[in-house]
Amino acid sequence: EAQVTQNPRYLITVTGKKLTVTCSQNMNHEYMSWYRQDPGLGLRQIYYSMNVEVTDKGDVPEGYKVSRKEKRNFPLILESPSPNQTSLYFCASSLGGFAKNIQYFGAGTRLSVL
Amino acid sequence: QKEVEQNSGPLSVPEGAIASLNCTYSDRGSQSFFWYRQYSGKSPELIMFIYSNGDKEDGRFTAQLNKASQYVSLLIRDSQPSDSATYLCAVRGATNKLIFGTGTLLAVQP
């Protein structure tokens, strides 16, 4: 089954404790992206990757890191989480970052930083 | 002006009625337009996409695009309570970046 898999689905942590949210897709997609979703602000892009070893900042990259060492994986790293990073996070992938390509979303990770 | 604007709602319609969801965008170079449905706490799910001016129909859903007016809409015919969700409009602009609106909450009353 074609899918984007995120783990964990729920995470409660404390300020400053490094964490990683994993994202994996099995569709051989080149393009992957991370979003956060907050009430009233919609989906905002954090980072995206056009291909292996190619990553770039989205609209709200501060406090986040990513890497793309393999085509299928695109982990999101919070080196020192803060309460303002409490949010619902989605990983997405598409065949490429081109006009007609459709993005498919993972199930989401709900993060609470205390 | 936001790049992609939607009325946050809630839009309340009776079961069996037509729900009309609207979206405007600011980038005239936008090339492709998507409607996603999102149930509370779940991930966005693609409903429709449209690239050319006019209407595109898929079952009970019709997407309408008017590039001159920078307007895209989604019509849901014979609305069902299971259609109650937030509908996200997404626009891929001239830079190929996908921009989402904040969504319209649709409530279908039985």
Interface residues (C-beta under 8 A of the other chain):
Chain A: S33 G40 L41 G42 L43 Q45 L88 F90 G97 F98 A99 K100 I102 Q103 Y104 F105 G106 A107 G108 R110
Chain B: S8 Q31 S32 F34 G41 K42 S43 P44 E45 L46 F49 Y51 L88 A90 R92 N96 K97 L98 F100 G101 T102 G103
